[in-house]
Amino acid sequence: MNPTPSFSNQTNRREFLKTSVAAGAALSAPAIISANLFAAANSDTLRIGLVGCGGRGSGAAEQALNADKNVVLTAMGDAFPEQIQSSLGELQKKHPDRVKVTPEKRFSGLDAYQKVIESGVDVVLLCSPPGFRPVHLQAAVAAGKHVFCEKPMATDAPGVRSVIESVKLSKEKKLSLVAGFCWRYEGARREFYQRIHDGAIGDIRAIYANYYTGPVKPMPPASARPAGMGDLEWQMRNWYNFVWLSGDGLVEQACHSIDKIAWGLKDATPLKAVAVGGRSTPNNQGNIFDHMFITYEFPNNVRAFMGQRQTGNCHGENSDYLMGEDGFAKIPGWAEPRIQGKVNWKYSGPKTDMYQQEHNELFAGIRSGQYLNDGDRMATSTMMALMGRMAAYTGQEVTWEDALNSKEQLVPAQLDWKMNLDIAPMAIPGFTKLV
């Protein structure tokens, strides 16, 4: 990893990333489990199934295989078969003896997730576009599977409410549920936020976080659409550009920064939010904004500010600034966190591969019976992102209750390759209504 990434005008999302709903919930990030089970003695083979075979899904599968010597990949599913073949080829090169996905365990289509879950796996990796996450999570938990699910957890409030119910059931069933909010598994940030919670800068009065980067997978023109391709396939193949699939850039990408705001405030939920936002560069047929700025209000007059932008030729930054009664703290991008307070501090410990660490701890927890469950906080952080988007789209002040109880269902209840799926118009602040 490069601790000081450059921010090009067309920064790739993954390169840049590499470069609860109960108010006042206690911090639930687990302590680092240092054991890498690849070297540990264990005799029971854990079978994993991958749902969503894009770049992040392929990475998650590799990290799962690296985490435990007795993990075997046995099933893969994606809406599109070519995604499976591409991912499978790369994974077989790296783990030829433990990638055992026979042809009959390669599932494509809209029901691929269900077939993976029903294929006899023990752990499911959910890495499809986030619009599908609530349904996939519900099915995996109902089937009694341990789960790694990428962030965010939903693209609308009904989806978050579904996730909350799945989290409750996962706890009842004693299932591990690890979320892709990967910074919570990074060693330097863990020590940083622990010091903040221990009072290193006193009570936090304000947090400013930003996620300023370049465009992410621009929408191709309508003329690029192949003849005969249906509405659903066209949108899924360009999923990032549609709110129902991605949630918008704030929800899908900058949710990492929102999650760190939540972490700093011990996962308390905001009272309300106001925001500005819009689209400054053309997006053809897509309907997401390319910039937003949200002000969250928390109890005791605490404020959090979140700036998000995905446009070229602009300042790039991904940092966190925490202002306390007794000092100041900063995470400058990928560099070492630092604190200026009663005692000055800068992280100097070992570096952590957070993507690998979350899988190390997932499988260590399954082996030990100390099941990890990130469910409450992953729902809180996702809802905070949706709340900010609602405020930006409508131009209104949005309370936590408004957001959580929203009846706006963006994800179609039924999907079919032949369905007509009109593209919703882009939101217009002051005219778009909060539903």
LOSETI-260898 format. One line per field, with one value per residue (C-alpha): x, y negated, z negated; residue in one letter. Coordinates in Angstrom, 2 decimals. Layout:
// residues N
u X	...
v Y	...
w Z	...
res A	...
***
This chain:
// residues 435
u 0.00	1.07	0.48	0.48	-1.65	-1.82	-5.24	-5.49	-8.36	-9.79	-8.92	-10.10	-12.33	-10.46	-7.08	-8.26	-9.60	-6.37	-4.45	-27.36	-29.51	-29.80	-28.66	-25.56	-24.71	-21.39	-18.35	-18.37	-15.14	-13.37	-9.89	-7.28	-7.02	-3.45	-3.68	-3.50	-5.21	-3.16	-0.60	-3.08	-4.10	-7.67	-9.20	-12.66	-12.79	-14.88	-16.52	-17.02	-19.30	-18.79	-21.74	-20.63	-17.48	-16.19	-12.94	-14.00	-15.59	-12.47	-10.37	-12.61	-12.38	-8.58	-8.42	-10.72	-8.42	-5.39	-6.98	-7.33	-5.50	-8.67	-10.90	-11.98	-13.89	-16.62	-19.28	-19.46	-22.41	-22.87	-25.57	-23.18	-21.29	-18.23	-17.61	-17.42	-14.95	-12.68	-12.64	-12.26	-9.26	-7.40	-8.22	-7.15	-3.76	-3.15	-4.81	-4.90	-5.43	-8.20	-10.36	-12.66	-15.57	-16.83	-18.92	-22.17	-21.28	-20.91	-24.22	-25.26	-28.48	-30.67	-31.07	-27.37	-27.08	-29.72	-28.04	-24.68	-26.30	-28.02	-24.87	-23.60	-21.27	-20.54	-19.54	-20.97	-19.15	-21.70	-20.06	-22.75	-23.85	-25.35	-28.90	-29.03	-27.43	-30.57	-32.12	-28.84	-28.13	-31.63	-31.28	-27.81	-28.78	-32.05	-30.01	-27.67	-24.54	-21.69	-21.36	-18.87	-20.79	-19.30	-20.37	-22.81	-25.68	-28.56	-29.53	-32.84	-34.43	-36.63	-33.40	-31.76	-34.79	-34.50	-30.81	-31.64	-33.98	-31.32	-28.81	-31.18	-31.62	-27.86	-27.33	-30.02	-28.38	-24.88	-23.59	-20.54	-21.38	-18.41	-18.89	-16.67	-16.21	-12.57	-11.02	-12.43	-9.92	-6.86	-4.39	-3.43	-7.04	-8.01	-5.39	-6.26	-9.97	-9.33	-7.21	-9.94	-12.52	-10.20	-10.22	-7.04	-8.64	-11.49	-15.11	-15.45	-17.11	-16.88	-15.61	-14.87	-14.30	-13.84	-13.77	-12.71	-11.72	-12.12	-15.03	-15.92	-16.90	-18.68	-21.96	-21.55	-23.82	-27.09	-25.56	-23.15	-26.01	-25.96	-29.02	-31.46	-30.01	-32.86	-33.23	-32.24	-29.07	-28.02	-28.40	-26.73	-23.74	-23.40	-24.60	-22.57	-24.49	-27.93	-29.17	-31.15	-28.06	-25.20	-26.92	-24.90	-21.24	-21.83	-23.45	-21.29	-17.85	-17.72	-19.58	-16.12	-15.67	-19.16	-18.35	-15.28	-17.42	-19.71	-16.72	-15.38	-18.73	-19.11	-21.80	-24.29	-26.96	-27.37	-30.46	-30.79	-28.94	-28.96	-26.99	-26.21	-25.39	-25.91	-24.38	-21.73	-20.64	-22.92	-23.85	-25.83	-28.56	-27.36	-29.08	-26.46	-24.99	-21.25	-20.90	-22.54	-21.75	-23.65	-23.89	-24.97	-26.18	-25.67	-26.75	-24.99	-24.54	-21.89	-21.55	-20.07	-19.35	-18.94	-17.65	-17.88	-16.98	-16.26	-15.13	-11.94	-9.36	-10.15	-8.42	-8.24	-8.22	-9.51	-8.84	-10.52	-10.27	-11.50	-11.86	-12.12	-12.34	-8.69	-7.05	-7.11	-6.67	-6.19	-6.00	-4.27	-5.33	-3.33	-0.61	-0.20	-2.92	-1.82	-3.14	-2.32	-3.64	-2.50	-0.08	0.96	0.93	1.59	1.05	4.33	3.23	3.05	0.99	-2.16	-3.63	-7.19	-8.76	-6.92	-7.41	-11.19	-11.10	-8.48	-10.79	-13.90	-12.45	-10.65	-14.01	-15.76	-13.04	-13.06	-16.82	-16.32	-18.50	-18.01	-21.08	-20.71	-24.42	-25.54	-22.83	-22.94	-26.65	-26.04	-23.30	-25.33	-28.37	-26.25	-25.13	-28.69	-29.82	-27.21	-28.26	-31.93	-31.04	-29.01	-31.59	-34.52	-32.82	-34.69	-33.68	-33.99	-34.26	-33.01	-36.62	-37.52	-34.70	-35.08	-38.84	-38.73	-41.07	-39.17	-38.30	-35.76	-35.05	-37.76	-39.58	-39.32	-36.62	-36.78	-34.38	-37.29	-38.86	-39.28	-37.22	-37.41	-34.54	-35.74	-35.00	-32.11	-33.14	-33.67	-33.22	-36.28	-38.53	-37.71	-39.85	-38.89	-41.03
v 0.00	-3.55	-5.68	-8.89	-8.20	-10.65	-11.82	-11.75	-13.37	-9.96	-8.15	-4.57	-3.90	-0.86	-2.49	-5.52	-3.41	-1.54	-5.17	-0.32	-1.95	-2.54	-6.02	-6.02	-2.38	-1.26	-0.88	2.65	2.91	6.12	6.22	7.33	11.10	11.57	15.26	16.09	19.44	20.43	21.59	22.86	26.44	27.07	30.11	29.02	27.67	24.53	24.18	20.66	19.33	16.05	13.93	11.11	11.91	8.44	6.96	6.59	10.02	11.64	9.81	10.95	14.57	14.39	12.88	15.60	18.24	16.50	16.35	20.06	23.08	25.21	22.87	24.02	22.01	24.31	22.08	18.82	16.76	13.63	12.19	12.50	15.73	13.99	12.39	15.84	17.11	14.12	14.26	18.04	17.96	15.48	17.27	20.65	19.22	18.18	21.08	24.04	26.60	24.79	23.32	26.24	24.69	27.39	26.35	27.25	24.88	21.84	20.05	17.10	15.14	13.18	16.14	17.01	15.85	18.34	21.20	20.38	20.30	23.64	25.31	26.59	23.75	22.68	19.05	16.66	13.61	11.01	8.66	7.78	4.14	2.85	2.59	6.39	6.61	6.74	9.64	11.54	11.04	12.10	15.32	16.13	15.60	17.49	20.42	20.27	19.15	17.09	13.92	11.39	8.57	5.61	2.09	0.37	2.56	1.04	-1.79	-2.73	-2.77	0.32	2.14	0.98	2.07	5.50	5.60	4.76	7.76	10.00	8.78	9.73	13.19	13.64	12.99	15.47	18.09	17.24	16.47	14.40	11.28	9.16	5.96	4.45	1.21	2.20	-0.75	0.72	3.55	1.36	1.28	-2.41	-3.59	-1.21	-2.66	-6.19	-5.89	-4.06	-7.00	-9.40	-7.44	-7.41	-11.22	-12.17	-15.38	-15.62	-15.55	-15.78	-18.97	-18.51	-16.15	-17.01	-14.20	-14.36	-12.02	-14.11	-12.00	-11.69	-10.29	-6.66	-4.54	-7.20	-6.24	-5.35	-7.04	-5.38	-4.69	-2.25	-0.01	3.26	4.02	6.20	5.50	4.98	2.12	4.20	5.61	2.17	0.66	3.56	3.45	-0.24	0.14	-2.61	-5.30	-4.37	-5.25	-2.05	0.05	-1.99	-4.38	-7.27	-8.10	-9.24	-5.94	-3.55	-5.12	-7.88	-5.68	-4.71	-8.29	-8.36	-5.11	-6.76	-9.69	-7.19	-5.39	-8.60	-9.31	-5.75	-4.94	-7.45	-8.31	-11.90	-13.90	-15.50	-16.53	-19.26	-19.11	-20.61	-18.65	-18.21	-17.21	-19.48	-17.21	-15.42	-11.81	-10.84	-8.51	-8.01	-9.65	-10.11	-13.36	-13.96	-16.12	-16.59	-18.32	-17.20	-18.71	-16.22	-17.39	-15.09	-15.46	-18.13	-20.40	-18.18	-18.58	-16.39	-17.60	-15.30	-16.52	-14.20	-14.85	-12.75	-15.22	-15.64	-18.46	-19.20	-18.95	-15.37	-14.35	-11.62	-12.77	-12.99	-15.94	-15.69	-18.78	-18.22	-20.36	-19.63	-19.12	-18.21	-14.92	-14.05	-11.06	-12.45	-10.02	-6.80	-8.37	-7.74	-9.20	-11.90	-13.67	-17.11	-17.24	-16.99	-14.38	-14.54	-11.23	-9.79	-6.17	-4.27	-0.65	2.08	1.66	3.73	5.01	4.21	6.15	9.27	8.58	8.58	12.06	13.26	12.25	13.61	17.09	17.00	16.18	19.04	21.48	20.33	19.93	16.22	15.09	11.51	9.48	6.01	5.83	2.93	0.51	1.46	0.60	-2.69	-3.83	-2.88	-4.75	-7.82	-7.83	-7.45	-10.23	-12.56	-11.66	-12.28	-15.73	-16.57	-15.25	-17.05	-20.19	-19.68	-19.10	-15.37	-13.82	-10.35	-9.21	-10.68	-8.78	-5.47	-5.37	-6.50	-4.53	-5.26	-1.86	-2.29	1.38	3.10	5.84	8.21	8.34	9.84	9.52	8.54	5.96	2.31	0.35	-3.37	-5.49	-7.73	-11.42	-12.93	-14.55	-18.33	-19.91	-21.92	-19.87	-16.23	-15.13	-13.12	-9.99
w 0.00	0.70	-2.41	-0.37	2.70	5.57	6.66	10.45	12.28	13.12	9.88	9.82	6.85	5.55	6.05	4.13	1.31	1.12	1.46	-15.03	-15.10	-18.85	-19.84	-21.96	-21.19	-22.67	-20.41	-19.07	-17.08	-18.12	-19.51	-17.02	-16.75	-15.71	-14.88	-11.20	-10.99	-7.98	-10.50	-13.07	-13.69	-12.56	-10.95	-9.84	-6.33	-5.92	-2.52	-1.25	1.44	3.26	4.39	6.68	8.65	9.50	8.24	4.62	4.53	5.99	3.41	0.56	1.75	1.88	-1.60	-2.96	-1.47	-2.96	-6.41	-7.10	-5.73	-5.77	-3.80	-0.37	2.22	3.53	5.11	7.04	8.20	10.28	12.49	15.43	16.25	17.69	14.30	12.74	15.33	14.96	11.17	11.08	13.38	11.21	7.97	9.37	10.28	6.69	4.86	7.27	4.51	2.63	5.37	6.05	7.90	10.22	13.26	11.50	8.65	10.92	10.83	12.99	13.19	10.83	8.46	8.36	4.74	3.60	5.42	3.80	0.36	1.00	2.38	-0.96	-1.94	-5.52	-4.90	-2.31	-0.97	0.19	2.69	5.22	5.76	2.50	3.78	3.53	0.09	-2.10	-0.15	0.03	-3.67	-4.64	-2.64	-4.02	-7.66	-7.27	-5.95	-8.96	-7.14	-8.53	-6.46	-5.23	-3.57	-1.77	-2.58	-2.38	-3.56	-1.58	0.74	-0.90	-4.35	-3.80	-2.97	-6.21	-8.21	-6.58	-7.50	-11.12	-11.26	-9.70	-12.29	-15.11	-13.64	-13.13	-16.84	-17.80	-15.58	-16.85	-13.38	-12.55	-10.55	-9.50	-7.51	-4.85	-6.80	-6.74	-8.61	-11.83	-11.36	-10.75	-13.63	-13.57	-13.44	-16.21	-18.54	-17.44	-18.19	-21.44	-22.59	-21.49	-23.48	-26.47	-26.47	-24.61	-23.31	-25.80	-24.71	-20.93	-19.78	-15.99	-13.30	-9.69	-7.21	-3.46	-0.50	2.48	5.47	9.22	11.26	10.74	13.74	15.82	17.46	21.15	23.68	24.69	28.11	26.43	25.29	27.27	29.35	27.48	24.01	21.54	19.08	16.07	17.60	18.87	15.43	13.64	15.97	15.12	11.55	9.94	11.85	10.51	7.04	6.52	7.16	5.66	3.28	4.81	4.23	0.66	-0.28	1.72	1.47	-1.13	-3.61	-4.88	-6.11	-7.57	-9.37	-10.90	-12.06	-13.73	-15.22	-16.71	-18.36	-19.71	-17.16	-18.54	-15.99	-14.74	-15.60	-12.18	-9.04	-6.41	-3.18	0.17	3.29	7.00	10.30	11.82	14.69	17.20	16.43	19.53	18.29	14.71	11.74	9.00	7.68	7.94	4.82	1.43	-1.84	-4.93	-8.41	-11.06	-14.47	-17.46	-21.11	-23.20	-20.16	-18.62	-14.84	-12.15	-8.62	-5.63	-2.27	0.74	4.37	7.47	10.12	12.12	12.00	8.35	4.98	3.77	0.11	-2.17	-5.74	-9.13	-11.55	-15.15	-17.35	-21.09	-24.21	-25.02	-21.66	-18.01	-16.14	-12.50	-10.20	-7.09	-4.40	-4.63	-6.77	-10.50	-12.75	-15.17	-18.25	-19.66	-23.19	-26.77	-25.45	-21.79	-19.96	-16.52	-15.62	-15.23	-15.49	-12.85	-9.71	-9.27	-6.01	-7.04	-4.16	-5.28	-8.97	-8.77	-7.26	-9.73	-12.57	-10.88	-10.55	-13.90	-15.51	-13.72	-14.79	-18.42	-18.80	-19.62	-16.76	-15.59	-14.76	-13.21	-12.54	-14.70	-13.68	-10.00	-9.97	-11.79	-9.41	-6.35	-7.69	-8.41	-4.78	-3.51	-5.85	-4.36	-0.83	-1.66	-3.01	0.10	2.56	0.95	-0.36	-3.63	-7.23	-7.83	-11.28	-12.17	-12.56	-9.15	-7.52	-9.30	-8.74	-5.11	-2.87	0.32	1.79	4.56	5.23	7.31	5.42	8.39	11.03	14.49	17.40	19.68	17.37	18.25	15.74	16.26	14.98	12.18	12.79	10.90	7.63	7.55	4.10	3.17	5.45	4.65	1.71	-1.33	-1.26
res M	N	P	T	P	S	F	S	N	Q	T	N	R	R	E	F	L	K	T	S	V	A	A	G	A	A	L	S	A	P	A	I	I	S	A	N	L	F	A	A	A	N	S	D	T	L	R	I	G	L	V	G	C	G	G	R	G	S	G	A	A	E	Q	A	L	N	A	D	K	N	V	V	L	T	A	M	G	D	A	F	P	E	Q	I	Q	S	S	L	G	E	L	Q	K	K	H	P	D	R	V	K	V	T	P	E	K	R	F	S	G	L	D	A	Y	Q	K	V	I	E	S	G	V	D	V	V	L	L	C	S	P	P	G	F	R	P	V	H	L	Q	A	A	V	A	A	G	K	H	V	F	C	E	K	P	M	A	T	D	A	P	G	V	R	S	V	I	E	S	V	K	L	S	K	E	K	K	L	S	L	V	A	G	F	C	W	R	Y	E	G	A	R	R	E	F	Y	Q	R	I	H	D	G	A	I	G	D	I	R	A	I	Y	A	N	Y	Y	T	G	P	V	K	P	M	P	P	A	S	A	R	P	A	G	M	G	D	L	E	W	Q	M	R	N	W	Y	N	F	V	W	L	S	G	D	G	L	V	E	Q	A	C	H	S	I	D	K	I	A	W	G	L	K	D	A	T	P	L	K	A	V	A	V	G	G	R	S	T	P	N	N	Q	G	N	I	F	D	H	M	F	I	T	Y	E	F	P	N	N	V	R	A	F	M	G	Q	R	Q	T	G	N	C	H	G	E	N	S	D	Y	L	M	G	E	D	G	F	A	K	I	P	G	W	A	E	P	R	I	Q	G	K	V	N	W	K	Y	S	G	P	K	T	D	M	Y	Q	Q	E	H	N	E	L	F	A	G	I	R	S	G	Q	Y	L	N	D	G	D	R	M	A	T	S	T	M	M	A	L	M	G	R	M	A	A	Y	T	G	Q	E	V	T	W	E	D	A	L	N	S	K	E	Q	L	V	P	A	Q	L	D	W	K	M	N	L	D	I	A	P	M	A	I	P	G	F	T	K	L	V
***
